[in-house]
């Protein structure tokens, strides 16, 4: 039987949820109080091929997107996409 969690709980406990799924637990994730998707273990033959989360280079990657020039993201959007492409905030 699936355990039910909401998207906020999933974000807050993703590494623990991954460990639990790898042990065989299944989850139904609610988004805006409605079932959105299920998290289930991969097929048994593929489990050995999955690298541990701590060894995943994307999981360990440093945060990106911080500006070294002191500009806001809307300024970068304006530079990259022009006045028409910049989103209003």
VENLIN-V980396 format. One record per residue. RES is the residue in one letter. SS is DSSP state (hx for helix, st for strand, lp for the rest). NEAR is the number of other ideal C-beta (glycine too) atoms within 8 Angstrom. Layout:
res->{RES;RES}
ss->{SS;SS}
near->{NEAR;NEAR}
This chain:
res->{X;X;X;X;X;X;X;X;X;X;X;X;X;X;X;X;X;X;X;X;X;X;X;X;X;X;X;X;X;X;X;X;X;X;X;X;X;X;X;X;X;X;X;X;X;X;X;X;X;X;X;X;X;X;X;X;X;X;X;X;X;X;X;X;X;X;X;X;X;X;X;X;X;X;X;X;X;X;X;X;X;X;X;X;X;X;X;X;X}
ss->{lp;lp;st;st;st;st;hx;hx;hx;hx;hx;hx;lp;hx;hx;hx;hx;hx;hx;hx;hx;hx;lp;lp;lp;lp;st;st;st;st;st;lp;lp;st;st;st;st;st;st;lp;lp;lp;lp;hx;hx;hx;hx;lp;lp;lp;lp;lp;hx;hx;hx;lp;hx;hx;hx;hx;lp;lp;lp;lp;lp;lp;lp;lp;lp;lp;lp;lp;hx;hx;hx;hx;hx;hx;hx;hx;hx;hx;hx;hx;hx;lp;lp;lp;lp}
near->{3;7;8;9;10;10;9;6;8;12;7;6;8;8;7;7;12;9;9;9;13;9;6;6;8;12;15;11;14;12;7;5;4;6;8;8;6;9;8;7;9;6;6;4;5;8;10;5;4;8;5;6;9;6;7;9;6;5;7;7;7;3;5;5;5;5;9;4;4;4;7;6;8;9;8;10;11;11;6;6;8;6;5;5;8;10;5;3;3}
